[in-house]
Amino acid sequence: MRERDIRGVTRRKRRYLTKQDAKAAPAPDLVGRDFTAAEPGTKLVGDITYLATIEGWWYLATVIDLEASSGC
């Protein structure tokens, strides 16, 4: 894309609805950046995102078992 000077189109200015509390303590890193697990069900991680569609916003949540994904 850089070689051909192609860029994505931004439809509107990004709004941030959540305001960070500067006084709040950061969340603890319970995994400790170790993404391996000895047996299934001992380390689970997740994420959530939202997608703009013609019908409105769709929310996508995932849960991943690190033991099952450690062989990838």
mmJSON file of the N, C-alpha and C atoms, coordinates in Angstrom:
{"data_MODEL":{"atom_site":{
"group_PDB":["ATOM","ATOM","ATOM","ATOM","ATOM","ATOM","ATOM","ATOM","ATOM","ATOM","ATOM","ATOM","ATOM","ATOM","ATOM","ATOM","ATOM","ATOM","ATOM","ATOM","ATOM","ATOM","ATOM","ATOM","ATOM","ATOM","ATOM","ATOM","ATOM","ATOM","ATOM","ATOM","ATOM","ATOM","ATOM","ATOM","ATOM","ATOM","ATOM","ATOM","ATOM","ATOM","ATOM","ATOM","ATOM","ATOM","ATOM","ATOM","ATOM","ATOM","ATOM","ATOM","ATOM","ATOM","ATOM","ATOM","ATOM","ATOM","ATOM","ATOM","ATOM","ATOM","ATOM","ATOM","ATOM","ATOM","ATOM","ATOM","ATOM","ATOM","ATOM","ATOM","ATOM","ATOM","ATOM","ATOM","ATOM","ATOM","ATOM","ATOM","ATOM","ATOM","ATOM","ATOM","ATOM","ATOM","ATOM","ATOM","ATOM","ATOM","ATOM","ATOM","ATOM","ATOM","ATOM","ATOM","ATOM","ATOM","ATOM","ATOM","ATOM","ATOM","ATOM","ATOM","ATOM","ATOM","ATOM","ATOM","ATOM","ATOM","ATOM","ATOM","ATOM","ATOM","ATOM","ATOM","ATOM","ATOM","ATOM","ATOM","ATOM","ATOM","ATOM","ATOM","ATOM","ATOM","ATOM","ATOM","ATOM","ATOM","ATOM","ATOM","ATOM","ATOM","ATOM","ATOM","ATOM","ATOM","ATOM","ATOM","ATOM","ATOM","ATOM","ATOM","ATOM","ATOM","ATOM","ATOM","ATOM","ATOM","ATOM","ATOM","ATOM","ATOM","ATOM","ATOM","ATOM","ATOM","ATOM","ATOM","ATOM","ATOM","ATOM","ATOM","ATOM","ATOM","ATOM","ATOM","ATOM","ATOM","ATOM","ATOM","ATOM","ATOM","ATOM","ATOM","ATOM","ATOM","ATOM","ATOM","ATOM","ATOM","ATOM","ATOM","ATOM","ATOM","ATOM","ATOM","ATOM","ATOM","ATOM","ATOM","ATOM","ATOM","ATOM","ATOM","ATOM","ATOM","ATOM","ATOM","ATOM","ATOM","ATOM","ATOM","ATOM","ATOM","ATOM","ATOM","ATOM","ATOM","ATOM","ATOM","ATOM","ATOM","ATOM","ATOM"],
"id":[1,2,3,4,5,6,7,8,9,10,11,12,13,14,15,16,17,18,19,20,21,22,23,24,25,26,27,28,29,30,31,32,33,34,35,36,37,38,39,40,41,42,43,44,45,46,47,48,49,50,51,52,53,54,55,56,57,58,59,60,61,62,63,64,65,66,67,68,69,70,71,72,73,74,75,76,77,78,79,80,81,82,83,84,85,86,87,88,89,90,91,92,93,94,95,96,97,98,99,100,101,102,103,104,105,106,107,108,109,110,111,112,113,114,115,116,117,118,119,120,121,122,123,124,125,126,127,128,129,130,131,132,133,134,135,136,137,138,139,140,141,142,143,144,145,146,147,148,149,150,151,152,153,154,155,156,157,158,159,160,161,162,163,164,165,166,167,168,169,170,171,172,173,174,175,176,177,178,179,180,181,182,183,184,185,186,187,188,189,190,191,192,193,194,195,196,197,198,199,200,201,202,203,204,205,206,207,208,209,210,211,212,213,214,215,216],
"type_symbol":["N","C","C","N","C","C","N","C","C","N","C","C","N","C","C","N","C","C","N","C","C","N","C","C","N","C","C","N","C","C","N","C","C","N","C","C","N","C","C","N","C","C","N","C","C","N","C","C","N","C","C","N","C","C","N","C","C","N","C","C","N","C","C","N","C","C","N","C","C","N","C","C","N","C","C","N","C","C","N","C","C","N","C","C","N","C","C","N","C","C","N","C","C","N","C","C","N","C","C","N","C","C","N","C","C","N","C","C","N","C","C","N","C","C","N","C","C","N","C","C","N","C","C","N","C","C","N","C","C","N","C","C","N","C","C","N","C","C","N","C","C","N","C","C","N","C","C","N","C","C","N","C","C","N","C","C","N","C","C","N","C","C","N","C","C","N","C","C","N","C","C","N","C","C","N","C","C","N","C","C","N","C","C","N","C","C","N","C","C","N","C","C","N","C","C","N","C","C","N","C","C","N","C","C","N","C","C","N","C","C","N","C","C","N","C","C"],
"label_atom_id":["N","CA","C","N","CA","C","N","CA","C","N","CA","C","N","CA","C","N","CA","C","N","CA","C","N","CA","C","N","CA","C","N","CA","C","N","CA","C","N","CA","C","N","CA","C","N","CA","C","N","CA","C","N","CA","C","N","CA","C","N","CA","C","N","CA","C","N","CA","C","N","CA","C","N","CA","C","N","CA","C","N","CA","C","N","CA","C","N","CA","C","N","CA","C","N","CA","C","N","CA","C","N","CA","C","N","CA","C","N","CA","C","N","CA","C","N","CA","C","N","CA","C","N","CA","C","N","CA","C","N","CA","C","N","CA","C","N","CA","C","N","CA","C","N","CA","C","N","CA","C","N","CA","C","N","CA","C","N","CA","C","N","CA","C","N","CA","C","N","CA","C","N","CA","C","N","CA","C","N","CA","C","N","CA","C","N","CA","C","N","CA","C","N","CA","C","N","CA","C","N","CA","C","N","CA","C","N","CA","C","N","CA","C","N","CA","C","N","CA","C","N","CA","C","N","CA","C","N","CA","C","N","CA","C","N","CA","C","N","CA","C","N","CA","C","N","CA","C","N","CA","C"],
"label_alt_id":[null,null,null,null,null,null,null,null,null,null,null,null,null,null,null,null,null,null,null,null,null,null,null,null,null,null,null,null,null,null,null,null,null,null,null,null,null,null,null,null,null,null,null,null,null,null,null,null,null,null,null,null,null,null,null,null,null,null,null,null,null,null,null,null,null,null,null,null,null,null,null,null,null,null,null,null,null,null,null,null,null,null,null,null,null,null,null,null,null,null,null,null,null,null,null,null,null,null,null,null,null,null,null,null,null,null,null,null,null,null,null,null,null,null,null,null,null,null,null,null,null,null,null,null,null,null,null,null,null,null,null,null,null,null,null,null,null,null,null,null,null,null,null,null,null,null,null,null,null,null,null,null,null,null,null,null,null,null,null,null,null,null,null,null,null,null,null,null,null,null,null,null,null,null,null,null,null,null,null,null,null,null,null,null,null,null,null,null,null,null,null,null,null,null,null,null,null,null,null,null,null,null,null,null,null,null,null,null,null,null,null,null,null,null,null,null],
"label_comp_id":["MET","MET","MET","ARG","ARG","ARG","GLU","GLU","GLU","ARG","ARG","ARG","ASP","ASP","ASP","ILE","ILE","ILE","ARG","ARG","ARG","GLY","GLY","GLY","VAL","VAL","VAL","THR","THR","THR","ARG","ARG","ARG","ARG","ARG","ARG","LYS","LYS","LYS","ARG","ARG","ARG","ARG","ARG","ARG","TYR","TYR","TYR","LEU","LEU","LEU","THR","THR","THR","LYS","LYS","LYS","GLN","GLN","GLN","ASP","ASP","ASP","ALA","ALA","ALA","LYS","LYS","LYS","ALA","ALA","ALA","ALA","ALA","ALA","PRO","PRO","PRO","ALA","ALA","ALA","PRO","PRO","PRO","ASP","ASP","ASP","LEU","LEU","LEU","VAL","VAL","VAL","GLY","GLY","GLY","ARG","ARG","ARG","ASP","ASP","ASP","PHE","PHE","PHE","THR","THR","THR","ALA","ALA","ALA","ALA","ALA","ALA","GLU","GLU","GLU","PRO","PRO","PRO","GLY","GLY","GLY","THR","THR","THR","LYS","LYS","LYS","LEU","LEU","LEU","VAL","VAL","VAL","GLY","GLY","GLY","ASP","ASP","ASP","ILE","ILE","ILE","THR","THR","THR","TYR","TYR","TYR","LEU","LEU","LEU","ALA","ALA","ALA","THR","THR","THR","ILE","ILE","ILE","GLU","GLU","GLU","GLY","GLY","GLY","TRP","TRP","TRP","TRP","TRP","TRP","TYR","TYR","TYR","LEU","LEU","LEU","ALA","ALA","ALA","THR","THR","THR","VAL","VAL","VAL","ILE","ILE","ILE","ASP","ASP","ASP","LEU","LEU","LEU","GLU","GLU","GLU","ALA","ALA","ALA","SER","SER","SER","SER","SER","SER","GLY","GLY","GLY","CYS","CYS","CYS"],
"label_asym_id":["A","A","A","A","A","A","A","A","A","A","A","A","A","A","A","A","A","A","A","A","A","A","A","A","A","A","A","A","A","A","A","A","A","A","A","A","A","A","A","A","A","A","A","A","A","A","A","A","A","A","A","A","A","A","A","A","A","A","A","A","A","A","A","A","A","A","A","A","A","A","A","A","A","A","A","A","A","A","A","A","A","A","A","A","A","A","A","A","A","A","A","A","A","A","A","A","A","A","A","A","A","A","A","A","A","A","A","A","A","A","A","A","A","A","A","A","A","A","A","A","A","A","A","A","A","A","A","A","A","A","A","A","A","A","A","A","A","A","A","A","A","A","A","A","A","A","A","A","A","A","A","A","A","A","A","A","A","A","A","A","A","A","A","A","A","A","A","A","A","A","A","A","A","A","A","A","A","A","A","A","A","A","A","A","A","A","A","A","A","A","A","A","A","A","A","A","A","A","A","A","A","A","A","A","A","A","A","A","A","A","A","A","A","A","A","A"],
"label_entity_id":["1","1","1","1","1","1","1","1","1","1","1","1","1","1","1","1","1","1","1","1","1","1","1","1","1","1","1","1","1","1","1","1","1","1","1","1","1","1","1","1","1","1","1","1","1","1","1","1","1","1","1","1","1","1","1","1","1","1","1","1","1","1","1","1","1","1","1","1","1","1","1","1","1","1","1","1","1","1","1","1","1","1","1","1","1","1","1","1","1","1","1","1","1","1","1","1","1","1","1","1","1","1","1","1","1","1","1","1","1","1","1","1","1","1","1","1","1","1","1","1","1","1","1","1","1","1","1","1","1","1","1","1","1","1","1","1","1","1","1","1","1","1","1","1","1","1","1","1","1","1","1","1","1","1","1","1","1","1","1","1","1","1","1","1","1","1","1","1","1","1","1","1","1","1","1","1","1","1","1","1","1","1","1","1","1","1","1","1","1","1","1","1","1","1","1","1","1","1","1","1","1","1","1","1","1","1","1","1","1","1","1","1","1","1","1","1"],
"label_seq_id":[1,1,1,2,2,2,3,3,3,4,4,4,5,5,5,6,6,6,7,7,7,8,8,8,9,9,9,10,10,10,11,11,11,12,12,12,13,13,13,14,14,14,15,15,15,16,16,16,17,17,17,18,18,18,19,19,19,20,20,20,21,21,21,22,22,22,23,23,23,24,24,24,25,25,25,26,26,26,27,27,27,28,28,28,29,29,29,30,30,30,31,31,31,32,32,32,33,33,33,34,34,34,35,35,35,36,36,36,37,37,37,38,38,38,39,39,39,40,40,40,41,41,41,42,42,42,43,43,43,44,44,44,45,45,45,46,46,46,47,47,47,48,48,48,49,49,49,50,50,50,51,51,51,52,52,52,53,53,53,54,54,54,55,55,55,56,56,56,57,57,57,58,58,58,59,59,59,60,60,60,61,61,61,62,62,62,63,63,63,64,64,64,65,65,65,66,66,66,67,67,67,68,68,68,69,69,69,70,70,70,71,71,71,72,72,72],
"pdbx_PDB_ins_code":[null,null,null,null,null,null,null,null,null,null,null,null,null,null,null,null,null,null,null,null,null,null,null,null,null,null,null,null,null,null,null,null,null,null,null,null,null,null,null,null,null,null,null,null,null,null,null,null,null,null,null,null,null,null,null,null,null,null,null,null,null,null,null,null,null,null,null,null,null,null,null,null,null,null,null,null,null,null,null,null,null,null,null,null,null,null,null,null,null,null,null,null,null,null,null,null,null,null,null,null,null,null,null,null,null,null,null,null,null,null,null,null,null,null,null,null,null,null,null,null,null,null,null,null,null,null,null,null,null,null,null,null,null,null,null,null,null,null,null,null,null,null,null,null,null,null,null,null,null,null,null,null,null,null,null,null,null,null,null,null,null,null,null,null,null,null,null,null,null,null,null,null,null,null,null,null,null,null,null,null,null,null,null,null,null,null,null,null,null,null,null,null,null,null,null,null,null,null,null,null,null,null,null,null,null,null,null,null,null,null,null,null,null,null,null,null],
"Cartn_x":[0.83,0.0,0.881,1.972,2.861,3.498,3.912,4.545,3.61,2.329,1.357,0.566,0.967,0.323,-1.191,-1.541,-2.947,-3.196,-4.294,-4.62,-6.064,-6.329,-7.692,-8.508,-9.814,-10.711,-11.299,-11.195,-11.795,-13.104,-14.186,-15.501,-15.775,-15.35,-15.616,-14.529,-14.495,-13.511,-13.802,-12.773,-12.92,-13.292,-14.316,-14.73,-14.374,-13.883,-13.565,-14.619,-15.39,-16.469,-16.003,-14.913,-14.393,-13.249,-13.294,-12.223,-11.425,-10.124,-9.246,-9.116,-9.16,-8.964,-7.462,-6.857,-5.415,-4.989,-5.894,-5.564,-5.706,-6.37,-6.619,-5.335,-5.204,-4.05,-4.219,-3.13,-3.25,-3.69,-4.355,-4.796,-3.577,-3.605,-2.447,-2.307,-1.076,-0.789,-0.775,-1.936,-2.063,-1.371,-1.191,-0.53,0.983,1.445,2.881,3.608,2.928,3.489,3.941,3.489,3.786,2.523,2.531,1.328,1.341,1.931,1.903,1.193,0.566,-0.133,0.146,0.265,0.584,-0.615,-1.816,-3.007,-4.178,-5.166,-6.309,-7.079,-7.584,-8.437,-7.713,-6.366,-5.645,-5.378,-5.219,-5.025,-5.975,-6.879,-7.826,-7.645,-7.634,-7.54,-8.705,-9.023,-10.144,-9.959,-10.824,-10.806,-12.205,-12.483,-13.764,-13.513,-14.255,-14.178,-15.562,-15.732,-17.015,-16.799,-17.779,-17.689,-18.872,-18.586,-19.657,-20.226,-21.535,-22.206,-23.365,-23.986,-25.158,-26.288,-26.387,-27.459,-27.164,-25.983,-25.59,-24.305,-24.008,-22.782,-22.962,-22.009,-21.965,-20.782,-20.968,-19.919,-19.387,-18.092,-17.447,-16.574,-16.862,-16.074,-15.466,-14.215,-13.534,-12.923,-12.848,-12.141,-11.243,-9.954,-8.983,-8.311,-8.285,-7.571,-6.126,-5.199,-3.81,-3.169,-3.605,-3.026,-3.344,-4.549,-4.946,-4.236,-3.868,-3.241,-1.72,-1.147,0.309,1.087,0.455,1.14,1.187,0.58,0.546,1.844],
"Cartn_y":[-1.176,0.0,1.248,1.216,2.38,2.636,1.556,1.71,2.354,2.052,2.581,3.776,4.27,5.425,5.213,4.011,3.691,3.889,4.557,4.819,4.455,4.085,3.799,5.077,4.936,6.077,6.125,7.264,7.468,8.207,7.611,8.207,9.399,9.319,10.41,10.477,11.569,11.746,10.765,10.182,9.189,9.885,9.356,9.865,8.843,9.313,8.432,8.636,7.588,7.683,7.386,6.658,6.294,7.232,7.785,8.665,7.935,7.906,7.197,7.969,7.234,7.825,7.817,8.988,9.092,8.626,8.656,8.268,6.758,6.053,4.624,3.814,2.767,1.871,0.997,0.689,-0.167,-1.581,-2.25,-3.62,-4.538,-5.534,-6.428,-7.349,-7.678,-8.597,-10.012,-10.669,-11.982,-13.086,-12.908,-13.92,-13.741,-12.537,-12.292,-12.479,-12.255,-12.396,-13.818,-14.784,-16.196,-16.806,-16.983,-17.437,-18.94,-19.7,-21.159,-21.701,-22.849,-23.485,-24.981,-25.57,-27.0,-27.878,-27.426,-28.242,-27.332,-27.888,-27.09,-26.479,-25.281,-24.632,-23.914,-23.872,-23.2,-21.732,-21.383,-19.986,-19.651,-18.733,-18.276,-16.78,-16.325,-14.901,-14.52,-13.247,-12.817,-11.411,-11.043,-9.709,-9.397,-8.12,-7.687,-6.559,-6.531,-5.457,-5.219,-4.145,-3.876,-3.556,-3.927,-3.791,-2.976,-2.004,-1.216,-1.99,-2.184,-2.858,-1.995,-2.393,-1.675,-1.71,-2.803,-2.971,-2.288,-1.736,-1.103,-1.733,-1.516,-2.031,-3.484,-4.332,-5.709,-5.834,-6.561,-6.752,-8.172,-8.312,-9.612,-9.836,-10.888,-11.236,-12.619,-12.783,-14.061,-14.507,-15.806,-16.406,-17.48,-17.446,-18.379,-19.143,-20.458,-21.324,-21.375,-20.878,-20.805,-22.157,-23.192,-24.522,-25.005,-24.763,-25.23,-24.466,-23.196,-22.379,-22.36,-22.976,-22.895,-23.696,-24.626,-25.412,-24.747,-23.57,-22.891,-22.22],
"Cartn_z":[0.0,0.0,0.0,0.756,0.809,-0.55,-1.232,-2.538,-3.556,-3.479,-4.442,-3.912,-2.722,-2.088,-1.922,-1.429,-1.164,0.322,0.673,2.076,2.353,3.589,4.007,4.114,4.049,4.141,5.541,6.185,7.494,7.293,7.735,7.513,8.405,9.625,10.548,11.61,12.294,13.347,14.48,15.018,16.083,17.393,18.038,19.341,20.399,21.513,22.617,23.691,23.961,24.932,26.348,26.458,27.77,28.123,29.309,29.765,30.832,30.645,31.568,32.881,33.973,35.291,35.589,35.59,35.789,37.178,38.149,39.525,39.764,38.865,39.057,38.877,39.662,39.545,38.305,37.6,36.415,36.8,35.885,36.127,36.214,37.091,37.224,36.008,35.653,34.56,35.14,35.162,35.799,35.029,33.726,32.91,32.964,33.238,33.332,32.017,30.909,29.557,29.248,30.013,29.758,29.157,27.825,27.131,26.869,27.783,27.692,28.92,28.764,29.884,29.844,31.014,31.115,30.775,31.1,30.834,30.462,29.778,29.338,30.508,30.294,31.276,32.398,32.364,33.446,33.153,31.862,31.476,30.332,30.609,29.601,29.426,28.183,27.885,26.981,26.937,26.113,25.596,24.67,24.097,23.598,23.432,22.894,21.915,20.847,19.868,19.302,18.581,17.959,16.494,15.688,14.24,13.727,12.888,12.276,11.1,11.077,9.973,9.5,8.425,7.912,8.932,9.678,10.665,11.991,12.162,13.418,13.933,15.195,15.791,16.223,15.864,16.321,17.263,18.338,19.331,19.23,19.235,19.115,20.346,21.094,22.272,22.05,22.462,22.305,23.628,23.805,24.932,24.335,24.68,24.114,25.248,25.119,26.058,25.601,26.392,25.968,25.769,26.454,26.25,24.852,24.404,23.073,21.977,22.23,21.203,21.296,22.333,22.524,21.47,20.79,19.777,18.416,18.27,16.975,16.657],
"occupancy":[1.0,1.0,1.0,1.0,1.0,1.0,1.0,1.0,1.0,1.0,1.0,1.0,1.0,1.0,1.0,1.0,1.0,1.0,1.0,1.0,1.0,1.0,1.0,1.0,1.0,1.0,1.0,1.0,1.0,1.0,1.0,1.0,1.0,1.0,1.0,1.0,1.0,1.0,1.0,1.0,1.0,1.0,1.0,1.0,1.0,1.0,1.0,1.0,1.0,1.0,1.0,1.0,1.0,1.0,1.0,1.0,1.0,1.0,1.0,1.0,1.0,1.0,1.0,1.0,1.0,1.0,1.0,1.0,1.0,1.0,1.0,1.0,1.0,1.0,1.0,1.0,1.0,1.0,1.0,1.0,1.0,1.0,1.0,1.0,1.0,1.0,1.0,1.0,1.0,1.0,1.0,1.0,1.0,1.0,1.0,1.0,1.0,1.0,1.0,1.0,1.0,1.0,1.0,1.0,1.0,1.0,1.0,1.0,1.0,1.0,1.0,1.0,1.0,1.0,1.0,1.0,1.0,1.0,1.0,1.0,1.0,1.0,1.0,1.0,1.0,1.0,1.0,1.0,1.0,1.0,1.0,1.0,1.0,1.0,1.0,1.0,1.0,1.0,1.0,1.0,1.0,1.0,1.0,1.0,1.0,1.0,1.0,1.0,1.0,1.0,1.0,1.0,1.0,1.0,1.0,1.0,1.0,1.0,1.0,1.0,1.0,1.0,1.0,1.0,1.0,1.0,1.0,1.0,1.0,1.0,1.0,1.0,1.0,1.0,1.0,1.0,1.0,1.0,1.0,1.0,1.0,1.0,1.0,1.0,1.0,1.0,1.0,1.0,1.0,1.0,1.0,1.0,1.0,1.0,1.0,1.0,1.0,1.0,1.0,1.0,1.0,1.0,1.0,1.0,1.0,1.0,1.0,1.0,1.0,1.0,1.0,1.0,1.0,1.0,1.0,1.0],
"B_iso_or_equiv":[0.0,0.0,0.0,0.0,0.0,0.0,0.0,0.0,0.0,0.0,0.0,0.0,0.0,0.0,0.0,0.0,0.0,0.0,0.0,0.0,0.0,0.0,0.0,0.0,0.0,0.0,0.0,0.0,0.0,0.0,0.0,0.0,0.0,0.0,0.0,0.0,0.0,0.0,0.0,0.0,0.0,0.0,0.0,0.0,0.0,0.0,0.0,0.0,0.0,0.0,0.0,0.0,0.0,0.0,0.0,0.0,0.0,0.0,0.0,0.0,0.0,0.0,0.0,0.0,0.0,0.0,0.0,0.0,0.0,0.0,0.0,0.0,0.0,0.0,0.0,0.0,0.0,0.0,0.0,0.0,0.0,0.0,0.0,0.0,0.0,0.0,0.0,0.0,0.0,0.0,0.0,0.0,0.0,0.0,0.0,0.0,0.0,0.0,0.0,0.0,0.0,0.0,0.0,0.0,0.0,0.0,0.0,0.0,0.0,0.0,0.0,0.0,0.0,0.0,0.0,0.0,0.0,0.0,0.0,0.0,0.0,0.0,0.0,0.0,0.0,0.0,0.0,0.0,0.0,0.0,0.0,0.0,0.0,0.0,0.0,0.0,0.0,0.0,0.0,0.0,0.0,0.0,0.0,0.0,0.0,0.0,0.0,0.0,0.0,0.0,0.0,0.0,0.0,0.0,0.0,0.0,0.0,0.0,0.0,0.0,0.0,0.0,0.0,0.0,0.0,0.0,0.0,0.0,0.0,0.0,0.0,0.0,0.0,0.0,0.0,0.0,0.0,0.0,0.0,0.0,0.0,0.0,0.0,0.0,0.0,0.0,0.0,0.0,0.0,0.0,0.0,0.0,0.0,0.0,0.0,0.0,0.0,0.0,0.0,0.0,0.0,0.0,0.0,0.0,0.0,0.0,0.0,0.0,0.0,0.0,0.0,0.0,0.0,0.0,0.0,0.0],
"pdbx_formal_charge":[null,null,null,null,null,null,null,null,null,null,null,null,null,null,null,null,null,null,null,null,null,null,null,null,null,null,null,null,null,null,null,null,null,null,null,null,null,null,null,null,null,null,null,null,null,null,null,null,null,null,null,null,null,null,null,null,null,null,null,null,null,null,null,null,null,null,null,null,null,null,null,null,null,null,null,null,null,null,null,null,null,null,null,null,null,null,null,null,null,null,null,null,null,null,null,null,null,null,null,null,null,null,null,null,null,null,null,null,null,null,null,null,null,null,null,null,null,null,null,null,null,null,null,null,null,null,null,null,null,null,null,null,null,null,null,null,null,null,null,null,null,null,null,null,null,null,null,null,null,null,null,null,null,null,null,null,null,null,null,null,null,null,null,null,null,null,null,null,null,null,null,null,null,null,null,null,null,null,null,null,null,null,null,null,null,null,null,null,null,null,null,null,null,null,null,null,null,null,null,null,null,null,null,null,null,null,null,null,null,null,null,null,null,null,null,null],
"auth_seq_id":[1,1,1,2,2,2,3,3,3,4,4,4,5,5,5,6,6,6,7,7,7,8,8,8,9,9,9,10,10,10,11,11,11,12,12,12,13,13,13,14,14,14,15,15,15,16,16,16,17,17,17,18,18,18,19,19,19,20,20,20,21,21,21,22,22,22,23,23,23,24,24,24,25,25,25,26,26,26,27,27,27,28,28,28,29,29,29,30,30,30,31,31,31,32,32,32,33,33,33,34,34,34,35,35,35,36,36,36,37,37,37,38,38,38,39,39,39,40,40,40,41,41,41,42,42,42,43,43,43,44,44,44,45,45,45,46,46,46,47,47,47,48,48,48,49,49,49,50,50,50,51,51,51,52,52,52,53,53,53,54,54,54,55,55,55,56,56,56,57,57,57,58,58,58,59,59,59,60,60,60,61,61,61,62,62,62,63,63,63,64,64,64,65,65,65,66,66,66,67,67,67,68,68,68,69,69,69,70,70,70,71,71,71,72,72,72],
"auth_comp_id":["MET","MET","MET","ARG","ARG","ARG","GLU","GLU","GLU","ARG","ARG","ARG","ASP","ASP","ASP","ILE","ILE","ILE","ARG","ARG","ARG","GLY","GLY","GLY","VAL","VAL","VAL","THR","THR","THR","ARG","ARG","ARG","ARG","ARG","ARG","LYS","LYS","LYS","ARG","ARG","ARG","ARG","ARG","ARG","TYR","TYR","TYR","LEU","LEU","LEU","THR","THR","THR","LYS","LYS","LYS","GLN","GLN","GLN","ASP","ASP","ASP","ALA","ALA","ALA","LYS","LYS","LYS","ALA","ALA","ALA","ALA","ALA","ALA","PRO","PRO","PRO","ALA","ALA","ALA","PRO","PRO","PRO","ASP","ASP","ASP","LEU","LEU","LEU","VAL","VAL","VAL","GLY","GLY","GLY","ARG","ARG","ARG","ASP","ASP","ASP","PHE","PHE","PHE","THR","THR","THR","ALA","ALA","ALA","ALA","ALA","ALA","GLU","GLU","GLU","PRO","PRO","PRO","GLY","GLY","GLY","THR","THR","THR","LYS","LYS","LYS","LEU","LEU","LEU","VAL","VAL","VAL","GLY","GLY","GLY","ASP","ASP","ASP","ILE","ILE","ILE","THR","THR","THR","TYR","TYR","TYR","LEU","LEU","LEU","ALA","ALA","ALA","THR","THR","THR","ILE","ILE","ILE","GLU","GLU","GLU","GLY","GLY","GLY","TRP","TRP","TRP","TRP","TRP","TRP","TYR","TYR","TYR","LEU","LEU","LEU","ALA","ALA","ALA","THR","THR","THR","VAL","VAL","VAL","ILE","ILE","ILE","ASP","ASP","ASP","LEU","LEU","LEU","GLU","GLU","GLU","ALA","ALA","ALA","SER","SER","SER","SER","SER","SER","GLY","GLY","GLY","CYS","CYS","CYS"],
"auth_asym_id":["A","A","A","A","A","A","A","A","A","A","A","A","A","A","A","A","A","A","A","A","A","A","A","A","A","A","A","A","A","A","A","A","A","A","A","A","A","A","A","A","A","A","A","A","A","A","A","A","A","A","A","A","A","A","A","A","A","A","A","A","A","A","A","A","A","A","A","A","A","A","A","A","A","A","A","A","A","A","A","A","A","A","A","A","A","A","A","A","A","A","A","A","A","A","A","A","A","A","A","A","A","A","A","A","A","A","A","A","A","A","A","A","A","A","A","A","A","A","A","A","A","A","A","A","A","A","A","A","A","A","A","A","A","A","A","A","A","A","A","A","A","A","A","A","A","A","A","A","A","A","A","A","A","A","A","A","A","A","A","A","A","A","A","A","A","A","A","A","A","A","A","A","A","A","A","A","A","A","A","A","A","A","A","A","A","A","A","A","A","A","A","A","A","A","A","A","A","A","A","A","A","A","A","A","A","A","A","A","A","A","A","A","A","A","A","A"],
"auth_atom_id":["N","CA","C","N","CA","C","N","CA","C","N","CA","C","N","CA","C","N","CA","C","N","CA","C","N","CA","C","N","CA","C","N","CA","C","N","CA","C","N","CA","C","N","CA","C","N","CA","C","N","CA","C","N","CA","C","N","CA","C","N","CA","C","N","CA","C","N","CA","C","N","CA","C","N","CA","C","N","CA","C","N","CA","C","N","CA","C","N","CA","C","N","CA","C","N","CA","C","N","CA","C","N","CA","C","N","CA","C","N","CA","C","N","CA","C","N","CA","C","N","CA","C","N","CA","C","N","CA","C","N","CA","C","N","CA","C","N","CA","C","N","CA","C","N","CA","C","N","CA","C","N","CA","C","N","CA","C","N","CA","C","N","CA","C","N","CA","C","N","CA","C","N","CA","C","N","CA","C","N","CA","C","N","CA","C","N","CA","C","N","CA","C","N","CA","C","N","CA","C","N","CA","C","N","CA","C","N","CA","C","N","CA","C","N","CA","C","N","CA","C","N","CA","C","N","CA","C","N","CA","C","N","CA","C","N","CA","C","N","CA","C","N","CA","C","N","CA","C","N","CA","C"],
"pdbx_PDB_model_num":[1,1,1,1,1,1,1,1,1,1,1,1,1,1,1,1,1,1,1,1,1,1,1,1,1,1,1,1,1,1,1,1,1,1,1,1,1,1,1,1,1,1,1,1,1,1,1,1,1,1,1,1,1,1,1,1,1,1,1,1,1,1,1,1,1,1,1,1,1,1,1,1,1,1,1,1,1,1,1,1,1,1,1,1,1,1,1,1,1,1,1,1,1,1,1,1,1,1,1,1,1,1,1,1,1,1,1,1,1,1,1,1,1,1,1,1,1,1,1,1,1,1,1,1,1,1,1,1,1,1,1,1,1,1,1,1,1,1,1,1,1,1,1,1,1,1,1,1,1,1,1,1,1,1,1,1,1,1,1,1,1,1,1,1,1,1,1,1,1,1,1,1,1,1,1,1,1,1,1,1,1,1,1,1,1,1,1,1,1,1,1,1,1,1,1,1,1,1,1,1,1,1,1,1,1,1,1,1,1,1,1,1,1,1,1,1]
}}}
